[in-house]
Amino acid sequence: MDLSNLSASELRNLQEQVKRELKKRETHDLQKAKDEIFAIAQRVGLPLKDLIASNPRGKGGTVAARFRNPSDGAQQWTGRGRQPKWVKDWVDAGKSIDDLRI
């Protein structure tokens, strides 16, 4: 398709049509994937909720703390996400984060 002969208005119209078609296809593809997953779960005799719950990458599990504040043992950090202030202060003071490991 040669777009160079289209006016700006025609290009914007085409852009909107593309957005609508992409949205429609994404919705269709998502429903198709859900249907396939449900069919597989039925074929192997698993309730879908059990299949989803057994996902090892799913959320909901707890992560053990890997670091503890030496001046307040109740303050712990898993090592994930943003560093707590007490960890940042420790490192900024030139101390090794390895000294905080549990």
Secondary structure, 3 states (H helix, E strand, C coil): CCCCCCCHHHHHHHHHHHHHHHHHHHHHHHHHHHHHHHHHHHHHCCCHHHHHHCCCCCCCCCCCCCEEECCEEEEEECCCCCCCHHHHHHHHCCCCHHHHEC
